Protein backbone atom coordinates (compact mmCIF):
# COMPACT_ATOMS: atom_id res chain seq x y z
CA UNK A 1 0.00 0.00 0.00
CA UNK A 2 2.84 2.34 0.89
CA UNK A 3 4.55 1.62 -2.46
CA UNK A 4 1.34 2.45 -4.34
CA UNK A 5 1.03 5.74 -2.45
CA UNK A 6 4.65 6.63 -3.28
CA UNK A 7 4.05 5.75 -6.95
CA UNK A 8 1.00 8.01 -7.30
CA UNK A 9 2.69 10.78 -5.34
CA UNK A 10 5.64 10.64 -7.75
CA UNK A 11 3.35 10.73 -10.79
CA UNK A 12 1.43 13.72 -9.37
CA UNK A 13 4.67 15.56 -8.64
CA UNK A 14 5.90 14.89 -12.20
CA UNK A 15 2.66 16.27 -13.67
CA UNK A 16 2.91 19.40 -11.52
CA UNK A 17 6.52 20.01 -12.53
CA UNK A 18 5.93 19.52 -16.25
CA UNK A 19 2.53 21.18 -16.60
CA UNK A 20 4.06 24.62 -16.95
CA UNK A 21 7.17 23.50 -18.84
CA UNK A 22 8.11 25.53 -21.91
CA UNK A 23 7.56 23.83 -25.27
CA UNK A 24 10.50 22.85 -27.45
CA UNK A 25 11.86 25.55 -29.75
CA UNK A 26 11.31 23.35 -32.80
CA UNK A 27 7.63 23.04 -31.85
CA UNK A 28 7.29 26.82 -31.50
CA UNK A 29 8.92 27.40 -34.89
CA UNK A 30 6.56 24.95 -36.60
CA UNK A 31 3.61 26.68 -34.96
CA UNK A 32 4.92 30.05 -36.15
CA UNK A 33 5.22 28.70 -39.70
CA UNK A 34 1.61 27.53 -39.56
CA UNK A 35 0.25 30.78 -38.12
CA UNK A 36 2.16 33.06 -40.50
CA UNK A 37 1.76 31.07 -43.70
CA UNK A 38 -0.53 32.67 -46.27
CA UNK A 39 -1.87 29.94 -48.55
CA UNK A 40 -3.75 32.08 -51.08
CA UNK A 41 -3.37 35.36 -52.91
CA UNK A 42 -2.66 38.63 -51.15
CA UNK A 43 -2.27 42.29 -52.08
CA UNK A 44 -1.15 45.04 -49.73
CA UNK A 45 -0.06 48.66 -49.66
CA UNK A 46 3.36 49.09 -48.02
CA UNK A 47 4.62 52.38 -46.57
CA UNK A 48 8.18 52.80 -45.29
CA UNK A 49 9.58 55.73 -43.34
CA UNK A 50 13.34 55.40 -43.49
CA UNK A 51 15.58 57.53 -41.28
CA UNK A 52 19.28 57.52 -42.12
CA UNK A 53 21.68 59.43 -39.92
CA UNK A 54 23.46 61.13 -42.82
CA UNK A 55 20.57 61.44 -45.26
CA UNK A 56 17.57 62.35 -43.13
CA UNK A 57 14.05 60.96 -43.54
CA UNK A 58 12.73 59.40 -46.76
CA UNK A 59 9.26 58.03 -47.44
CA UNK A 60 8.76 55.03 -49.69
CA UNK A 61 5.57 53.37 -50.83
CA UNK A 62 4.75 50.41 -53.03
CA UNK A 63 1.98 47.98 -53.91
CA UNK A 64 2.72 44.33 -53.30
CA UNK A 65 0.90 41.43 -54.98
CA UNK A 66 1.64 37.81 -54.11
CA UNK A 67 0.45 34.35 -55.09
CA UNK A 68 1.74 31.79 -52.60
CA UNK A 69 0.85 28.60 -54.46
CA UNK A 70 3.21 29.57 -57.31
CA UNK A 71 5.60 31.70 -55.21
CA UNK A 72 5.16 34.68 -57.54
CA UNK A 73 5.14 38.33 -56.51
CA UNK A 74 5.05 41.78 -58.04
CA UNK A 75 6.09 45.10 -56.50
CA UNK A 76 5.46 48.52 -58.01
CA UNK A 77 6.46 51.82 -56.39
CA UNK A 78 4.24 54.87 -55.95
CA UNK A 79 6.60 56.95 -53.78
CA UNK A 80 8.90 58.83 -53.86
CA UNK A 81 8.49 60.46 -57.26
CA UNK A 82 12.00 59.38 -58.25
CA UNK A 83 10.96 55.73 -57.84
CA UNK A 84 7.35 55.97 -59.06
CA UNK A 85 6.58 53.29 -61.62
CA UNK A 86 9.67 51.22 -60.89
CA UNK A 87 9.01 47.64 -59.95
CA UNK A 88 10.08 44.07 -59.34
CA UNK A 89 8.68 40.80 -60.66
CA UNK A 90 9.40 37.28 -59.47
CA UNK A 91 8.16 34.33 -61.58
CA UNK A 92 9.64 30.87 -61.16
CA UNK A 93 13.41 31.20 -60.85
CA UNK A 94 13.39 34.58 -62.61
CA UNK A 95 13.61 37.83 -60.67
CA UNK A 96 13.48 41.08 -62.64
CA UNK A 97 13.87 44.74 -61.78
CA UNK A 98 11.91 47.15 -63.99
CA UNK A 99 12.94 50.77 -64.58
CA UNK A 100 10.11 52.99 -65.78
CA UNK A 101 12.29 55.74 -67.31
CA UNK A 102 14.07 53.33 -69.67
CA UNK A 103 11.20 50.81 -69.84
CA UNK A 104 13.67 47.96 -69.41
CA UNK A 105 13.82 44.77 -67.35
CA UNK A 106 17.02 43.50 -65.76
CA UNK A 107 17.69 40.14 -64.12
CA UNK A 108 18.78 40.62 -60.50
CA UNK A 109 19.61 38.41 -57.52
CA UNK A 110 17.43 37.79 -54.47
CA UNK A 111 19.90 39.90 -52.45
CA UNK A 112 19.01 43.04 -54.39
CA UNK A 113 17.82 45.98 -52.29
CA UNK A 114 14.20 46.93 -52.97
CA UNK A 115 13.81 50.61 -53.91
CA UNK A 116 17.01 51.46 -52.08
CA UNK A 117 15.55 50.37 -48.72
CA UNK A 118 16.91 47.73 -46.34
CA UNK A 119 14.42 45.18 -47.71
CA UNK A 120 15.86 42.46 -49.97
CA UNK A 121 14.19 40.52 -52.74
CA UNK A 122 14.59 37.33 -50.75
CA UNK A 123 12.48 38.82 -47.94
CA UNK A 124 9.39 38.50 -50.15
CA UNK A 125 9.81 34.83 -50.99
CA UNK A 126 7.70 32.07 -49.49
CA UNK A 127 10.17 30.21 -47.27
CA UNK A 128 9.36 28.49 -43.99
CA UNK A 129 11.40 29.42 -40.94
CA UNK A 130 11.82 25.73 -40.09
CA UNK A 131 13.36 25.10 -43.53
CA UNK A 132 15.94 27.85 -43.05
CA UNK A 133 16.88 27.66 -39.36
CA UNK A 134 17.38 25.17 -36.55
CA UNK A 135 17.29 25.74 -32.77
CA UNK A 136 20.49 26.61 -30.92
CA UNK A 137 21.35 23.80 -28.51
CA UNK A 138 23.58 23.25 -25.49
CA UNK A 139 26.55 20.86 -25.36
CA UNK A 140 24.17 17.99 -24.70
CA UNK A 141 22.05 18.72 -27.76
CA UNK A 142 19.07 20.12 -25.83
CA UNK A 143 17.24 23.09 -27.31
CA UNK A 144 17.76 26.25 -25.28
CA UNK A 145 14.70 28.33 -24.40
CA UNK A 146 14.05 30.95 -21.72
CA UNK A 147 10.89 32.49 -20.30
CA UNK A 148 11.09 36.27 -19.89
CA UNK A 149 9.07 39.46 -19.73
CA UNK A 150 9.24 41.86 -22.68
CA UNK A 151 7.64 44.95 -21.24
CA UNK A 152 4.39 43.64 -19.79
CA UNK A 153 4.19 40.58 -22.02
CA UNK A 154 5.31 37.05 -21.24
CA UNK A 155 7.58 35.69 -23.94
CA UNK A 156 9.73 32.76 -24.93
CA UNK A 157 13.27 33.73 -25.92
CA UNK A 158 15.33 31.43 -28.13
CA UNK A 159 18.08 31.48 -30.75
CA UNK A 160 17.95 30.03 -34.26
CA UNK A 161 20.98 29.12 -36.38
CA UNK A 162 20.83 28.94 -40.19
CA UNK A 163 20.95 25.50 -41.75
CA UNK A 164 21.15 26.84 -45.32
CA UNK A 165 23.61 29.33 -46.78
CA UNK A 166 21.29 31.68 -48.67
CA UNK A 167 19.88 33.63 -45.72
CA UNK A 168 20.52 37.26 -44.91
CA UNK A 169 21.48 36.54 -41.30
CA UNK A 170 23.01 33.24 -40.07
CA UNK A 171 21.82 33.75 -36.50
CA UNK A 172 18.60 35.22 -35.13
CA UNK A 173 17.30 35.64 -31.58
CA UNK A 174 13.51 35.68 -31.09
CA UNK A 175 11.19 36.96 -28.39
CA UNK A 176 7.84 35.25 -29.06
CA UNK A 177 4.66 35.98 -27.12
CA UNK A 178 3.60 32.99 -25.04
CA UNK A 179 -0.13 33.19 -25.56
CA UNK A 180 -0.19 33.21 -29.37
CA UNK A 181 3.38 32.65 -30.66
CA UNK A 182 3.56 36.04 -32.36
CA UNK A 183 7.05 37.49 -32.76
CA UNK A 184 7.46 40.70 -30.76
CA UNK A 185 11.21 41.22 -31.13
CA UNK A 186 14.00 39.76 -33.23
CA UNK A 187 17.75 40.39 -33.30
CA UNK A 188 19.84 39.41 -36.31
CA UNK A 189 23.57 38.59 -36.24
CA UNK A 190 26.30 38.29 -38.85
CA UNK A 191 28.59 35.30 -39.34
CA UNK A 192 31.10 36.96 -36.99
CA UNK A 193 28.34 37.15 -34.36
CA UNK A 194 27.98 40.93 -34.67
CA UNK A 195 24.53 42.32 -33.93
CA UNK A 196 23.35 43.82 -37.22
CA UNK A 197 19.67 44.59 -36.71
CA UNK A 198 16.97 44.69 -34.06
CA UNK A 199 13.36 44.42 -35.21
CA UNK A 200 10.13 45.00 -33.30
CA UNK A 201 6.67 43.88 -34.42
CA UNK A 202 4.19 45.82 -32.27
CA UNK A 203 1.08 45.37 -34.43
CA UNK A 204 -0.45 42.23 -35.92
CA UNK A 205 -3.77 41.41 -37.56
CA UNK A 206 -5.56 38.12 -38.18
CA UNK A 207 -6.95 37.23 -41.59
CA UNK A 208 -8.70 33.93 -42.26
CA UNK A 209 -7.08 32.27 -39.26
CA UNK A 210 -3.56 33.42 -40.17
CA UNK A 211 -1.50 36.26 -38.71
CA UNK A 212 0.22 39.12 -40.54
CA UNK A 213 2.25 41.86 -38.89
CA UNK A 214 1.01 45.28 -39.95
CA UNK A 215 3.77 47.37 -38.38
CA UNK A 216 7.45 46.64 -37.94
CA UNK A 217 10.36 48.75 -36.73
CA UNK A 218 13.84 47.88 -37.99
CA UNK A 219 16.82 49.40 -36.17
CA UNK A 220 20.22 49.25 -37.83
CA UNK A 221 22.67 48.23 -35.10
CA UNK A 222 25.72 48.38 -37.39
CA UNK A 223 25.24 51.91 -38.68
CA UNK A 224 23.88 53.67 -35.64
CA UNK A 225 21.07 56.17 -36.18
CA UNK A 226 19.45 54.31 -39.07
CA UNK A 227 15.88 53.12 -38.58
CA UNK A 228 12.94 52.08 -40.76
CA UNK A 229 9.26 51.88 -39.84
CA UNK A 230 7.11 49.71 -42.11
CA UNK A 231 3.31 49.87 -42.14
CA UNK A 232 0.95 47.62 -44.09
CA UNK A 233 -2.58 48.65 -45.06
CA UNK A 234 -5.35 47.75 -47.49
CA UNK A 235 -4.68 44.03 -47.10
CA UNK A 236 -6.82 41.87 -49.39
CA UNK A 237 -6.88 38.11 -49.88
CA UNK A 238 -9.13 38.15 -52.94
CA UNK A 239 -8.01 35.93 -55.79
CA UNK A 240 -5.65 37.76 -58.13
CA UNK A 241 -5.73 37.67 -61.93
CA UNK A 242 -2.75 35.60 -63.23
CA UNK A 243 -1.91 38.40 -65.68
CA UNK A 244 -0.76 40.51 -62.71
CA UNK A 245 2.40 38.43 -62.55
CA UNK A 246 3.60 39.35 -66.03
CA UNK A 247 6.00 41.88 -67.50
CA UNK A 248 3.19 43.37 -69.58
CA UNK A 249 1.08 44.11 -66.51
CA UNK A 250 3.98 45.76 -64.68
CA UNK A 251 4.78 47.91 -67.72
CA UNK A 252 1.15 48.98 -68.03
CA UNK A 253 0.84 49.65 -64.30
CA UNK A 254 3.94 51.86 -64.46
CA UNK A 255 2.58 54.20 -67.15
QUIWO-V475156 format. One record per backbone hydrogen bond with DSSP energy under -0.5 kcal/mol. CO is the residue of the C=O (numbers start at 1). NH is the residue of the N-H. If there is no record, write none. Layout:
CO;NH
CO;NH
This chain:
1;5
2;6
3;7
4;8
5;9
6;10
7;11
8;12
9;13
10;14
11;15
12;16
13;17
14;18
15;19
16;20
18;21
24;28
25;29
26;30
27;31
28;32
29;33
30;34
31;35
32;36
33;37
35;211
37;39
40;68
42;66
43;236
44;46
44;64
45;233
46;62
47;231
48;50
48;60
49;51
49;229
50;52
50;58
51;227
52;55
52;56
56;52
58;50
60;48
61;78
61;79
62;46
63;76
64;44
65;74
66;42
67;70
67;71
67;72
68;71
72;67
73;90
74;65
75;88
76;63
77;85
79;61
80;83
80;84
83;86
86;77
87;98
88;75
89;91
89;96
90;73
91;94
94;91
95;108
96;89
97;106
98;87
98;100
99;103
99;104
104;99
106;97
109;112
110;122
112;121
113;115
114;117
119;114
120;123
121;124
122;125
125;127
128;131
128;132
129;132
129;133
132;163
132;164
134;161
136;144
138;141
142;138
143;145
144;159
146;148
146;157
148;155
149;151
150;152
150;153
153;150
154;178
155;148
156;176
157;146
158;174
159;136
160;172
161;134
165;167
170;162
171;189
172;160
173;187
174;158
175;184
175;185
176;156
177;181
182;177
184;201
185;175
186;199
187;173
188;196
188;197
189;170
189;171
190;193
194;190
196;221
196;222
197;188
198;219
199;186
200;217
203;214
203;215
205;212
207;210
210;207
212;205
214;232
215;203
216;230
217;200
217;219
218;220
218;228
219;198
219;221
222;224
223;226
226;220
227;51
228;218
228;230
229;49
230;216
231;47
233;45
236;43
241;244
242;245
243;246
244;246
246;250
247;251
248;252
249;253
250;254
252;255
